[in-house]
């Protein structure tokens, strides 16, 4: 259903640590179907692992329902 990417979104707070968005795109047309704040690098890695596992284990209907994917 989707290809995954983490996109750097600039500094966060006074420390200027990078924060990330998790972006899920459709494989067929590249349309963005999910974008959510993923936090700092360690949080983003855990979120990415969770999404990858869900994409691997769930059918499209269950993934869309649980992650509230944008219907475009």
N, CA, C, O and CB atoms as a CASP TS submission, in Angstrom:
PFRMAT TS
TARGET T0000
AUTHOR 0000-0000-0000
METHOD Language model
MODEL 1
PARENT N/A
ATOM      1  N   UNK     1       0.822  -1.181   0.000  1.00  0.00           N
ATOM      2  CA  UNK     1       0.000   0.000   0.000  1.00  0.00           C
ATOM      3  C   UNK     1       0.870   1.250   0.000  1.00  0.00           C
ATOM      4  O   UNK     1       0.616   2.183  -0.762  1.00  0.00           O
ATOM      5  CB  UNK     1      -0.937  -0.005   1.197  1.00  0.00           C
ATOM      6  N   UNK     2       1.882   1.275   0.841  1.00  0.00           N
ATOM      7  CA  UNK     2       2.563   2.539   1.025  1.00  0.00           C
ATOM      8  C   UNK     2       4.067   2.375   1.116  1.00  0.00           C
ATOM      9  O   UNK     2       4.574   1.344   1.559  1.00  0.00           O
ATOM     10  CB  UNK     2       2.053   3.221   2.252  1.00  0.00           C
ATOM     11  N   UNK     3       4.753   3.392   0.695  1.00  0.00           N
ATOM     12  CA  UNK     3       6.183   3.507   0.937  1.00  0.00           C
ATOM     13  C   UNK     3       6.350   4.447   2.118  1.00  0.00           C
ATOM     14  O   UNK     3       5.497   5.304   2.352  1.00  0.00           O
ATOM     15  CB  UNK     3       6.958   4.024  -0.335  1.00  0.00           C
ATOM     16  N   UNK     4       7.425   4.301   2.855  1.00  0.00           N
ATOM     17  CA  UNK     4       7.601   5.091   4.069  1.00  0.00           C
ATOM     18  C   UNK     4       8.794   6.016   3.944  1.00  0.00           C
ATOM     19  O   UNK     4       9.779   5.699   3.279  1.00  0.00           O
ATOM     20  CB  UNK     4       7.768   4.183   5.279  1.00  0.00           C
ATOM     21  N   UNK     5       8.692   7.149   4.585  1.00  0.00           N
ATOM     22  CA  UNK     5       9.822   8.070   4.627  1.00  0.00           C
ATOM     23  C   UNK     5       9.740   8.881   5.902  1.00  0.00           C
ATOM     24  O   UNK     5       8.651   9.217   6.366  1.00  0.00           O
ATOM     25  CB  UNK     5       9.844   8.995   3.383  1.00  0.00           C
ATOM     26  N   UNK     6      10.874   9.189   6.457  1.00  0.00           N
ATOM     27  CA  UNK     6      10.927  10.126   7.570  1.00  0.00           C
ATOM     28  C   UNK     6      11.467  11.432   7.021  1.00  0.00           C
ATOM     29  O   UNK     6      12.516  11.449   6.377  1.00  0.00           O
ATOM     30  CB  UNK     6      11.811   9.585   8.753  1.00  0.00           C
ATOM     31  N   UNK     7      10.768  12.514   7.267  1.00  0.00           N
ATOM     32  CA  UNK     7      11.173  13.814   6.737  1.00  0.00           C
ATOM     33  C   UNK     7      11.624  14.707   7.879  1.00  0.00           C
ATOM     34  O   UNK     7      10.882  14.904   8.841  1.00  0.00           O
ATOM     35  CB  UNK     7      10.020  14.478   5.949  1.00  0.00           C
ATOM     36  N   UNK     8      12.815  15.242   7.785  1.00  0.00           N
ATOM     37  CA  UNK     8      13.309  16.170   8.804  1.00  0.00           C
ATOM     38  C   UNK     8      12.504  17.463   8.717  1.00  0.00           C
ATOM     39  O   UNK     8      12.244  17.972   7.626  1.00  0.00           O
ATOM     40  CB  UNK     8      14.840  16.451   8.622  1.00  0.00           C
ATOM     41  N   UNK     9      12.114  17.986   9.869  1.00  0.00           N
ATOM     42  CA  UNK     9      11.240  19.148   9.877  1.00  0.00           C
ATOM     43  C   UNK     9      11.828  20.322  10.647  1.00  0.00           C
ATOM     44  O   UNK     9      11.073  21.166  11.130  1.00  0.00           O
ATOM     45  CB  UNK     9       9.909  18.779  10.461  1.00  0.00           C
ATOM     46  N   UNK    10      13.147  20.404  10.778  1.00  0.00           N
ATOM     47  CA  UNK    10      13.750  21.563  11.411  1.00  0.00           C
ATOM     48  C   UNK    10      13.925  21.411  12.905  1.00  0.00           C
ATOM     49  O   UNK    10      13.749  20.325  13.458  1.00  0.00           O
ATOM     50  CB  UNK    10      12.932  22.763  11.135  1.00  0.00           C
ATOM     51  N   UNK    11      14.277  22.521  13.563  1.00  0.00           N
ATOM     52  CA  UNK    11      14.590  22.509  14.982  1.00  0.00           C
ATOM     53  C   UNK    11      13.366  22.430  15.859  1.00  0.00           C
ATOM     54  O   UNK    11      12.270  22.842  15.477  1.00  0.00           O
ATOM     55  CB  UNK    11      15.372  23.717  15.337  1.00  0.00           C
ATOM     56  N   UNK    12      13.575  21.893  17.041  1.00  0.00           N
ATOM     57  CA  UNK    12      12.491  21.780  18.015  1.00  0.00           C
ATOM     58  C   UNK    12      12.945  22.409  19.321  1.00  0.00           C
ATOM     59  O   UNK    12      13.908  21.933  19.923  1.00  0.00           O
ATOM     60  CB  UNK    12      12.073  20.293  18.229  1.00  0.00           C
ATOM     61  N   UNK    13      12.297  23.439  19.767  1.00  0.00           N
ATOM     62  CA  UNK    13      12.604  24.059  21.039  1.00  0.00           C
ATOM     63  C   UNK    13      13.930  24.796  21.033  1.00  0.00           C
ATOM     64  O   UNK    13      14.510  25.073  19.983  1.00  0.00           O
ATOM     65  CB  UNK    13      12.611  23.030  22.112  1.00  0.00           C
ATOM     66  N   UNK    14      14.389  25.103  22.232  1.00  0.00           N
ATOM     67  CA  UNK    14      15.597  25.894  22.379  1.00  0.00           C
ATOM     68  C   UNK    14      16.853  25.130  22.007  1.00  0.00           C
ATOM     69  O   UNK    14      17.852  25.739  21.625  1.00  0.00           O
ATOM     70  CB  UNK    14      15.710  26.388  23.779  1.00  0.00           C
ATOM     71  N   UNK    15      16.826  23.838  22.108  1.00  0.00           N
ATOM     72  CA  UNK    15      18.017  23.030  21.822  1.00  0.00           C
ATOM     73  C   UNK    15      18.236  22.843  20.332  1.00  0.00           C
ATOM     74  O   UNK    15      19.295  22.366  19.925  1.00  0.00           O
ATOM     75  CB  UNK    15      17.905  21.676  22.493  1.00  0.00           C
ATOM     76  N   UNK    16      17.282  23.198  19.527  1.00  0.00           N
ATOM     77  CA  UNK    16      17.351  23.057  18.082  1.00  0.00           C
ATOM     78  C   UNK    16      17.642  21.624  17.659  1.00  0.00           C
ATOM     79  O   UNK    16      18.353  21.386  16.682  1.00  0.00           O
ATOM     80  CB  UNK    16      18.405  23.978  17.525  1.00  0.00           C
ATOM     81  N   UNK    17      17.088  20.680  18.398  1.00  0.00           N
ATOM     82  CA  UNK    17      17.209  19.278  18.011  1.00  0.00           C
ATOM     83  C   UNK    17      16.220  19.013  16.892  1.00  0.00           C
ATOM     84  O   UNK    17      15.093  19.508  16.925  1.00  0.00           O
ATOM     85  CB  UNK    17      16.957  18.323  19.222  1.00  0.00           C
ATOM     86  N   UNK    18      16.635  18.237  15.901  1.00  0.00           N
ATOM     87  CA  UNK    18      15.696  17.971  14.807  1.00  0.00           C
ATOM     88  C   UNK    18      14.514  17.147  15.289  1.00  0.00           C
ATOM     89  O   UNK    18      14.659  16.266  16.136  1.00  0.00           O
ATOM     90  CB  UNK    18      16.402  17.249  13.658  1.00  0.00           C
ATOM     91  N   UNK    19      13.366  17.437  14.749  1.00  0.00           N
ATOM     92  CA  UNK    19      12.194  16.598  14.966  1.00  0.00           C
ATOM     93  C   UNK    19      11.783  16.066  13.608  1.00  0.00           C
ATOM     94  O   UNK    19      12.175  16.612  12.577  1.00  0.00           O
ATOM     95  CB  UNK    19      11.019  17.389  15.661  1.00  0.00           C
ATOM     96  N   UNK    20      11.010  15.025  13.605  1.00  0.00           N
ATOM     97  CA  UNK    20      10.685  14.330  12.374  1.00  0.00           C
ATOM     98  C   UNK    20       9.185  14.150  12.229  1.00  0.00           C
ATOM     99  O   UNK    20       8.452  14.107  13.217  1.00  0.00           O
ATOM    100  CB  UNK    20      11.381  12.984  12.326  1.00  0.00           C
ATOM    101  N   UNK    21       8.739  14.047  10.988  1.00  0.00           N
ATOM    102  CA  UNK    21       7.389  13.622  10.653  1.00  0.00           C
ATOM    103  C   UNK    21       7.497  12.235  10.044  1.00  0.00           C
ATOM    104  O   UNK    21       8.440  11.936   9.311  1.00  0.00           O
ATOM    105  CB  UNK    21       6.683  14.630   9.674  1.00  0.00           C
ATOM    106  N   UNK    22       6.527  11.399  10.353  1.00  0.00           N
ATOM    107  CA  UNK    22       6.411  10.116   9.683  1.00  0.00           C
ATOM    108  C   UNK    22       5.457  10.333   8.520  1.00  0.00           C
ATOM    109  O   UNK    22       4.351  10.839   8.713  1.00  0.00           O
ATOM    110  CB  UNK    22       5.907   8.974  10.660  1.00  0.00           C
ATOM    111  N   UNK    23       5.872   9.957   7.315  1.00  0.00           N
ATOM    112  CA  UNK    23       5.061  10.141   6.119  1.00  0.00           C
ATOM    113  C   UNK    23       4.839   8.787   5.460  1.00  0.00           C
ATOM    114  O   UNK    23       5.789   8.053   5.189  1.00  0.00           O
ATOM    115  CB  UNK    23       5.735  11.133   5.132  1.00  0.00           C
ATOM    116  N   UNK    24       3.570   8.464   5.206  1.00  0.00           N
ATOM    117  CA  UNK    24       3.212   7.239   4.489  1.00  0.00           C
ATOM    118  C   UNK    24       2.618   7.668   3.152  1.00  0.00           C
ATOM    119  O   UNK    24       1.711   8.498   3.096  1.00  0.00           O
ATOM    120  CB  UNK    24       2.196   6.341   5.318  1.00  0.00           C
ATOM    121  N   UNK    25       3.145   7.087   2.080  1.00  0.00           N
ATOM    122  CA  UNK    25       2.674   7.409   0.727  1.00  0.00           C
ATOM    123  C   UNK    25       2.219   6.140   0.021  1.00  0.00           C
ATOM    124  O   UNK    25       2.721   5.045   0.277  1.00  0.00           O
ATOM    125  CB  UNK    25       3.786   8.113  -0.093  1.00  0.00           C
ATOM    126  N   UNK    26       1.267   6.318  -0.861  1.00  0.00           N
ATOM    127  CA  UNK    26       0.809   5.200  -1.693  1.00  0.00           C
ATOM    128  C   UNK    26       1.913   4.811  -2.665  1.00  0.00           C
ATOM    129  O   UNK    26       2.595   5.680  -3.207  1.00  0.00           O
ATOM    130  CB  UNK    26      -0.492   5.570  -2.463  1.00  0.00           C
ATOM    131  N   UNK    27       2.092   3.529  -2.887  1.00  0.00           N
ATOM    132  CA  UNK    27       3.099   3.074  -3.852  1.00  0.00           C
ATOM    133  C   UNK    27       2.688   3.369  -5.284  1.00  0.00           C
ATOM    134  O   UNK    27       3.535   3.678  -6.121  1.00  0.00           O
ATOM    135  CB  UNK    27       3.347   1.586  -3.690  1.00  0.00           C
ATOM    136  N   UNK    28       1.392   3.277  -5.573  1.00  0.00           N
ATOM    137  CA  UNK    28       0.951   3.404  -6.962  1.00  0.00           C
ATOM    138  C   UNK    28       1.060   4.820  -7.522  1.00  0.00           C
ATOM    139  O   UNK    28       1.393   4.995  -8.694  1.00  0.00           O
ATOM    140  CB  UNK    28      -0.464   2.942  -7.077  1.00  0.00           C
ATOM    141  N   UNK    29       0.782   5.836  -6.695  1.00  0.00           N
ATOM    142  CA  UNK    29       0.815   7.200  -7.236  1.00  0.00           C
ATOM    143  C   UNK    29       1.610   8.183  -6.376  1.00  0.00           C
ATOM    144  O   UNK    29       1.700   9.363  -6.715  1.00  0.00           O
ATOM    145  CB  UNK    29      -0.590   7.710  -7.395  1.00  0.00           C
ATOM    146  N   UNK    30       2.185   7.715  -5.274  1.00  0.00           N
ATOM    147  CA  UNK    30       2.998   8.578  -4.427  1.00  0.00           C
ATOM    148  C   UNK    30       2.217   9.546  -3.559  1.00  0.00           C
ATOM    149  O   UNK    30       2.816  10.376  -2.875  1.00  0.00           O
ATOM    150  CB  UNK    30       3.924   9.340  -5.266  1.00  0.00           C
ATOM    151  N   UNK    31       0.892   9.460  -3.571  1.00  0.00           N
ATOM    152  CA  UNK    31       0.073  10.377  -2.778  1.00  0.00           C
ATOM    153  C   UNK    31       0.304  10.155  -1.287  1.00  0.00           C
ATOM    154  O   UNK    31       0.379   9.020  -0.817  1.00  0.00           O
ATOM    155  CB  UNK    31      -1.417  10.201  -3.116  1.00  0.00           C
ATOM    156  N   UNK    32       0.415  11.250  -0.563  1.00  0.00           N
ATOM    157  CA  UNK    32       0.576  11.181   0.883  1.00  0.00           C
ATOM    158  C   UNK    32      -0.747  10.774   1.513  1.00  0.00           C
ATOM    159  O   UNK    32      -1.775  11.400   1.255  1.00  0.00           O
ATOM    160  CB  UNK    32       1.066  12.534   1.454  1.00  0.00           C
ATOM    161  N   UNK    33      -0.729   9.724   2.344  1.00  0.00           N
ATOM    162  CA  UNK    33      -1.956   9.271   2.991  1.00  0.00           C
ATOM    163  C   UNK    33      -1.901   9.424   4.506  1.00  0.00           C
ATOM    164  O   UNK    33      -2.927   9.334   5.181  1.00  0.00           O
ATOM    165  CB  UNK    33      -2.225   7.827   2.634  1.00  0.00           C
ATOM    166  N   UNK    34      -0.711   9.653   5.035  1.00  0.00           N
ATOM    167  CA  UNK    34      -0.573   9.831   6.476  1.00  0.00           C
ATOM    168  C   UNK    34       0.659  10.676   6.746  1.00  0.00           C
ATOM    169  O   UNK    34       1.726  10.424   6.186  1.00  0.00           O
ATOM    170  CB  UNK    34      -0.479   8.462   7.209  1.00  0.00           C
ATOM    171  N   UNK    35       0.513  11.671   7.598  1.00  0.00           N
ATOM    172  CA  UNK    35       1.662  12.456   8.081  1.00  0.00           C
ATOM    173  C   UNK    35       1.385  12.729   9.547  1.00  0.00           C
ATOM    174  O   UNK    35       0.327  13.246   9.908  1.00  0.00           O
ATOM    175  CB  UNK    35       1.873  13.813   7.253  1.00  0.00           C
ATOM    176  N   UNK    36       2.341  12.379  10.379  1.00  0.00           N
ATOM    177  CA  UNK    36       2.198  12.601  11.804  1.00  0.00           C
ATOM    178  C   UNK    36       3.547  12.972  12.399  1.00  0.00           C
ATOM    179  O   UNK    36       4.591  12.527  11.922  1.00  0.00           O
ATOM    180  CB  UNK    36       1.620  11.356  12.497  1.00  0.00           C
ATOM    181  N   UNK    37       3.518  13.790  13.440  1.00  0.00           N
ATOM    182  CA  UNK    37       4.750  14.146  14.127  1.00  0.00           C
ATOM    183  C   UNK    37       5.330  12.873  14.724  1.00  0.00           C
ATOM    184  O   UNK    37       4.623  12.103  15.374  1.00  0.00           O
ATOM    185  CB  UNK    37       4.503  15.233  15.229  1.00  0.00           C
ATOM    186  N   UNK    38       6.623  12.658  14.500  1.00  0.00           N
ATOM    187  CA  UNK    38       7.275  11.453  14.987  1.00  0.00           C
ATOM    188  C   UNK    38       8.235  11.746  16.136  1.00  0.00           C
ATOM    189  O   UNK    38       8.782  10.817  16.731  1.00  0.00           O
ATOM    190  CB  UNK    38       8.015  10.773  13.858  1.00  0.00           C
ATOM    191  N   UNK    39       8.446  13.009  16.453  1.00  0.00           N
ATOM    192  CA  UNK    39       9.301  13.375  17.565  1.00  0.00           C
ATOM    193  C   UNK    39      10.770  13.399  17.190  1.00  0.00           C
ATOM    194  O   UNK    39      11.124  13.592  16.027  1.00  0.00           O
ATOM    195  CB  UNK    39       9.088  12.430  18.701  1.00  0.00           C
ATOM    196  N   UNK    40      11.613  13.204  18.177  1.00  0.00           N
ATOM    197  CA  UNK    40      13.057  13.187  17.965  1.00  0.00           C
ATOM    198  C   UNK    40      13.467  11.840  17.371  1.00  0.00           C
ATOM    199  O   UNK    40      12.638  10.940  17.240  1.00  0.00           O
ATOM    200  CB  UNK    40      13.815  13.457  19.296  1.00  0.00           C
ATOM    201  N   UNK    41      14.726  11.703  17.017  1.00  0.00           N
ATOM    202  CA  UNK    41      15.216  10.543  16.266  1.00  0.00           C
ATOM    203  C   UNK    41      14.838   9.204  16.887  1.00  0.00           C
ATOM    204  O   UNK    41      14.359   8.317  16.180  1.00  0.00           O
ATOM    205  CB  UNK    41      16.704  10.619  16.142  1.00  0.00           C
ATOM    206  N   UNK    42      15.042   9.036  18.193  1.00  0.00           N
ATOM    207  CA  UNK    42      14.740   7.742  18.814  1.00  0.00           C
ATOM    208  C   UNK    42      13.245   7.440  18.784  1.00  0.00           C
ATOM    209  O   UNK    42      12.844   6.302  18.540  1.00  0.00           O
ATOM    210  CB  UNK    42      15.246   7.716  20.257  1.00  0.00           C
ATOM    211  N   UNK    43      12.422   8.455  19.031  1.00  0.00           N
ATOM    212  CA  UNK    43      10.970   8.273  18.960  1.00  0.00           C
ATOM    213  C   UNK    43      10.546   7.967  17.521  1.00  0.00           C
ATOM    214  O   UNK    43       9.698   7.105  17.291  1.00  0.00           O
ATOM    215  CB  UNK    43      10.235   9.535  19.484  1.00  0.00           C
ATOM    216  N   UNK    44      11.131   8.666  16.568  1.00  0.00           N
ATOM    217  CA  UNK    44      10.797   8.471  15.156  1.00  0.00           C
ATOM    218  C   UNK    44      11.149   7.065  14.705  1.00  0.00           C
ATOM    219  O   UNK    44      10.393   6.447  13.956  1.00  0.00           O
ATOM    220  CB  UNK    44      11.522   9.499  14.284  1.00  0.00           C
ATOM    221  N   UNK    45      12.287   6.552  15.150  1.00  0.00           N
ATOM    222  CA  UNK    45      12.681   5.191  14.784  1.00  0.00           C
ATOM    223  C   UNK    45      11.694   4.166  15.317  1.00  0.00           C
ATOM    224  O   UNK    45      11.348   3.213  14.619  1.00  0.00           O
ATOM    225  CB  UNK    45      14.079   4.885  15.306  1.00  0.00           C
ATOM    226  N   UNK    46      11.233   4.360  16.562  1.00  0.00           N
ATOM    227  CA  UNK    46      10.254   3.420  17.137  1.00  0.00           C
ATOM    228  C   UNK    46       8.921   3.498  16.395  1.00  0.00           C
ATOM    229  O   UNK    46       8.302   2.471  16.116  1.00  0.00           O
ATOM    230  CB  UNK    46      10.038   3.714  18.638  1.00  0.00           C
ATOM    231  N   UNK    47       8.480   4.712  16.077  1.00  0.00           N
ATOM    232  CA  UNK    47       7.227   4.869  15.343  1.00  0.00           C
ATOM    233  C   UNK    47       7.322   4.242  13.958  1.00  0.00           C
ATOM    234  O   UNK    47       6.395   3.565  13.513  1.00  0.00           O
ATOM    235  CB  UNK    47       6.858   6.348  15.225  1.00  0.00           C
ATOM    236  N   UNK    48       8.443   4.468  13.277  1.00  0.00           N
ATOM    237  CA  UNK    48       8.643   3.881  11.956  1.00  0.00           C
ATOM    238  C   UNK    48       8.596   2.357  12.031  1.00  0.00           C
ATOM    239  O   UNK    48       7.970   1.718  11.186  1.00  0.00           O
ATOM    240  CB  UNK    48       9.980   4.343  11.358  1.00  0.00           C
ATOM    241  N   UNK    49       9.246   1.774  13.024  1.00  0.00           N
ATOM    242  CA  UNK    49       9.225   0.311  13.181  1.00  0.00           C
ATOM    243  C   UNK    49       7.801  -0.197  13.398  1.00  0.00           C
ATOM    244  O   UNK    49       7.418  -1.235  12.858  1.00  0.00           O
ATOM    245  CB  UNK    49      10.122  -0.118  14.362  1.00  0.00           C
ATOM    246  N   UNK    50       7.021   0.536  14.188  1.00  0.00           N
ATOM    247  CA  UNK    50       5.627   0.150  14.439  1.00  0.00           C
ATOM    248  C   UNK    50       4.803   0.205  13.153  1.00  0.00           C
ATOM    249  O   UNK    50       4.050  -0.723  12.857  1.00  0.00           O
ATOM    250  CB  UNK    50       5.000   1.066  15.506  1.00  0.00           C
ATOM    251  N   UNK    51       4.944   1.284  12.392  1.00  0.00           N
ATOM    252  CA  UNK    51       4.191   1.419  11.143  1.00  0.00           C
ATOM    253  C   UNK    51       4.604   0.345  10.141  1.00  0.00           C
ATOM    254  O   UNK    51       3.753  -0.254   9.484  1.00  0.00           O
ATOM    255  CB  UNK    51       4.399   2.818  10.536  1.00  0.00           C
ATOM    256  N   UNK    52       5.906   0.102  10.022  1.00  0.00           N
ATOM    257  CA  UNK    52       6.375  -0.940   9.098  1.00  0.00           C
ATOM    258  C   UNK    52       5.811  -2.296   9.479  1.00  0.00           C
ATOM    259  O   UNK    52       5.393  -3.058   8.607  1.00  0.00           O
ATOM    260  CB  UNK    52       7.907  -0.999   9.080  1.00  0.00           C
ATOM    261  N   UNK    53       5.792  -2.615  10.788  1.00  0.00           N
ATOM    262  CA  UNK    53       5.228  -3.886  11.254  1.00  0.00           C
ATOM    263  C   UNK    53       3.739  -3.962  10.912  1.00  0.00           C
ATOM    264  O   UNK    53       3.264  -4.983  10.415  1.00  0.00           O
ATOM    265  CB  UNK    53       5.438  -4.050  12.780  1.00  0.00           C
ATOM    266  N   UNK    54       3.003  -2.874  11.183  1.00  0.00           N
ATOM    267  CA  UNK    54       1.574  -2.862  10.887  1.00  0.00           C
ATOM    268  C   UNK    54       1.302  -3.019   9.397  1.00  0.00           C
ATOM    269  O   UNK    54       0.385  -3.743   9.010  1.00  0.00           O
ATOM    270  CB  UNK    54       0.946  -1.575  11.392  1.00  0.00           C
ATOM    271  N   UNK    55       2.088  -2.351   8.555  1.00  0.00           N
ATOM    272  CA  UNK    55       1.912  -2.485   7.104  1.00  0.00           C
ATOM    273  C   UNK    55       2.173  -3.910   6.648  1.00  0.00           C
ATOM    274  O   UNK    55       1.541  -4.403   5.714  1.00  0.00           O
ATOM    275  CB  UNK    55       2.840  -1.523   6.359  1.00  0.00           C
ATOM    276  N   UNK    56       3.109  -4.563   7.318  1.00  0.00           N
ATOM    277  CA  UNK    56       3.460  -5.937   6.955  1.00  0.00           C
ATOM    278  C   UNK    56       2.411  -6.939   7.433  1.00  0.00           C
ATOM    279  O   UNK    56       2.171  -7.947   6.768  1.00  0.00           O
ATOM    280  CB  UNK    56       4.820  -6.299   7.533  1.00  0.00           C
ATOM    281  N   UNK    57       1.788  -6.672   8.578  1.00  0.00           N
ATOM    282  CA  UNK    57       0.907  -7.652   9.207  1.00  0.00           C
ATOM    283  C   UNK    57      -0.585  -7.411   8.987  1.00  0.00           C
ATOM    284  O   UNK    57      -1.376  -8.348   9.095  1.00  0.00           O
ATOM    285  CB  UNK    57       1.175  -7.679  10.658  1.00  0.00           C
ATOM    286  N   UNK    58      -0.979  -6.195   8.687  1.00  0.00           N
ATOM    287  CA  UNK    58      -2.408  -5.872   8.579  1.00  0.00           C
ATOM    288  C   UNK    58      -2.826  -5.689   7.126  1.00  0.00           C
ATOM    289  O   UNK    58      -2.020  -5.331   6.266  1.00  0.00           O
ATOM    290  CB  UNK    58      -2.731  -4.603   9.377  1.00  0.00           C
ATOM    291  N   UNK    59      -4.103  -5.944   6.877  1.00  0.00           N
ATOM    292  CA  UNK    59      -4.606  -5.632   5.545  1.00  0.00           C
ATOM    293  C   UNK    59      -4.868  -4.124   5.454  1.00  0.00           C
ATOM    294  O   UNK    59      -4.816  -3.414   6.458  1.00  0.00           O
ATOM    295  CB  UNK    59      -5.905  -6.447   5.231  1.00  0.00           C
ATOM    296  N   UNK    60      -5.144  -3.655   4.258  1.00  0.00           N
ATOM    297  CA  UNK    60      -5.307  -2.218   4.019  1.00  0.00           C
ATOM    298  C   UNK    60      -6.415  -1.634   4.886  1.00  0.00           C
ATOM    299  O   UNK    60      -6.239  -0.564   5.470  1.00  0.00           O
ATOM    300  CB  UNK    60      -5.609  -1.955   2.543  1.00  0.00           C
ATOM    301  N   UNK    61      -7.540  -2.310   4.978  1.00  0.00           N
ATOM    302  CA  UNK    61      -8.677  -1.806   5.744  1.00  0.00           C
ATOM    303  C   UNK    61      -8.316  -1.606   7.210  1.00  0.00           C
ATOM    304  O   UNK    61      -8.635  -0.569   7.792  1.00  0.00           O
ATOM    305  CB  UNK    61      -9.860  -2.760   5.624  1.00  0.00           C
ATOM    306  N   UNK    62      -7.657  -2.585   7.808  1.00  0.00           N
ATOM    307  CA  UNK    62      -7.281  -2.487   9.217  1.00  0.00           C
ATOM    308  C   UNK    62      -6.254  -1.374   9.429  1.00  0.00           C
ATOM    309  O   UNK    62      -6.362  -0.613  10.391  1.00  0.00           O
ATOM    310  CB  UNK    62      -6.720  -3.831   9.718  1.00  0.00           C
ATOM    311  N   UNK    63      -5.258  -1.270   8.541  1.00  0.00           N
ATOM    312  CA  UNK    63      -4.248  -0.222   8.679  1.00  0.00           C
ATOM    313  C   UNK    63      -4.886   1.158   8.582  1.00  0.00           C
ATOM    314  O   UNK    63      -4.622   2.027   9.413  1.00  0.00           O
ATOM    315  CB  UNK    63      -3.160  -0.378   7.609  1.00  0.00           C
ATOM    316  N   UNK    64      -5.720   1.358   7.575  1.00  0.00           N
ATOM    317  CA  UNK    64      -6.382   2.646   7.378  1.00  0.00           C
ATOM    318  C   UNK    64      -7.230   3.003   8.586  1.00  0.00           C
ATOM    319  O   UNK    64      -7.214   4.147   9.040  1.00  0.00           O
ATOM    320  CB  UNK    64      -7.247   2.622   6.113  1.00  0.00           C
ATOM    321  N   UNK    65      -7.959   2.046   9.104  1.00  0.00           N
ATOM    322  CA  UNK    65      -8.834   2.289  10.246  1.00  0.00           C
ATOM    323  C   UNK    65      -8.033   2.650  11.498  1.00  0.00           C
ATOM    324  O   UNK    65      -8.377   3.593  12.210  1.00  0.00           O
ATOM    325  CB  UNK    65      -9.702   1.060  10.516  1.00  0.00           C
ATOM    326  N   UNK    66      -6.987   1.913  11.758  1.00  0.00           N
ATOM    327  CA  UNK    66      -6.220   2.124  12.988  1.00  0.00           C
ATOM    328  C   UNK    66      -5.358   3.381  12.945  1.00  0.00           C
ATOM    329  O   UNK    66      -5.163   4.035  13.969  1.00  0.00           O
ATOM    330  CB  UNK    66      -5.344   0.926  13.254  1.00  0.00           C
ATOM    331  N   UNK    67      -4.846   3.720  11.778  1.00  0.00           N
ATOM    332  CA  UNK    67      -3.963   4.881  11.666  1.00  0.00           C
ATOM    333  C   UNK    67      -4.709   6.122  11.166  1.00  0.00           C
ATOM    334  O   UNK    67      -4.105   7.187  11.037  1.00  0.00           O
ATOM    335  CB  UNK    67      -2.799   4.564  10.730  1.00  0.00           C
ATOM    336  N   UNK    68      -6.006   6.003  10.882  1.00  0.00           N
ATOM    337  CA  UNK    68      -6.816   7.127  10.406  1.00  0.00           C
ATOM    338  C   UNK    68      -6.191   7.810   9.202  1.00  0.00           C
ATOM    339  O   UNK    68      -5.969   9.020   9.183  1.00  0.00           O
ATOM    340  CB  UNK    68      -7.015   8.139  11.518  1.00  0.00           C
ATOM    341  N   UNK    69      -5.920   6.999   8.215  1.00  0.00           N
ATOM    342  CA  UNK    69      -5.267   7.466   6.981  1.00  0.00           C
ATOM    343  C   UNK    69      -6.170   8.433   6.246  1.00  0.00           C
ATOM    344  O   UNK    69      -7.391   8.278   6.249  1.00  0.00           O
ATOM    345  CB  UNK    69      -4.904   6.279   6.063  1.00  0.00           C
ATOM    346  N   UNK    70      -5.561   9.449   5.606  1.00  0.00           N
ATOM    347  CA  UNK    70      -6.279  10.431   4.808  1.00  0.00           C
ATOM    348  C   UNK    70      -6.834   9.746   3.560  1.00  0.00           C
ATOM    349  O   UNK    70      -6.085   9.095   2.831  1.00  0.00           O
ATOM    350  CB  UNK    70      -5.354  11.624   4.425  1.00  0.00           C
ATOM    351  N   UNK    71      -8.122   9.884   3.309  1.00  0.00           N
ATOM    352  CA  UNK    71      -8.739   9.299   2.103  1.00  0.00           C
ATOM    353  C   UNK    71      -8.761  10.350   1.003  1.00  0.00           C
ATOM    354  O   UNK    71      -9.549  11.294   1.046  1.00  0.00           O
ATOM    355  CB  UNK    71     -10.191   8.781   2.397  1.00  0.00           C
ATOM    356  N   UNK    72      -7.870  10.172   0.000  1.00  0.00           N
ATOM    357  CA  UNK    72      -7.794  11.148  -1.091  1.00  0.00           C
ATOM    358  C   UNK    72      -8.167  10.533  -2.400  1.00  0.00           C
ATOM    359  O   UNK    72      -8.158  11.213  -3.426  1.00  0.00           O
ATOM    360  CB  UNK    72      -6.414  11.739  -1.188  1.00  0.00           C
TER
END
